[in-house]
């Protein structure tokens, strides 16, 4: 089982460049989310989606866009990269009752903005 | 708003010694509680969770956590750690089945041979 697949695993961007982090899941989960992980701060929720066509902001949404055109895919877009967006990004999915079930995480994307 | 506190950012412990990783949460209502583990260069994996019923929950690899409502805590313990337990451990909380899960800052467990 593939589970949650994130691409790329590593990326270096120059300030001002844009890019899309890809996330796909094959478990037919309704709920998908993006987190960023920074030292000493744990995981902070960027954006989430409760189903195709529905997205909402998390704790730290500024500088990021998302869309959910299918159940399987939930890409994260950085419109104009900034050094403050250097981080490790994780995509996760879970069934709709996300508050009481296991979240499945991808392997992460390590992004460096120079 | 919910929040999760993990007071120890780093915990070094010798192999075969016991360990306790502390987690406290703030919520005035019933909660669901989780412990996730992150091995180096990997994503997070669920270690154990408390939803209701017995306040002591156990994982398949020897960890256990006890929900204490009066102290709003969900500490993780293991009586004898192994080198392979070296990882980052995250405590998390949600208030309802349909609520977002909030993660703590994490505790880095280092097992020393």
Interface residues (C-beta under 8 A of the other chain):
Chain A: X4 X33 X35 X40 X41 X42 X43 X44 X45 X48 X58 X90 X92 X96 X97 X98 X99 X100 X102 X103 X105 X106 X107 X108
Chain B: X4 X6 X9 X32 X36 X41 X42 X43 X44 X45 X46 X49 X51 X90 X94 X95 X96 X97 X98 X99 X100 X101 X102 X103 X104 X105 X106
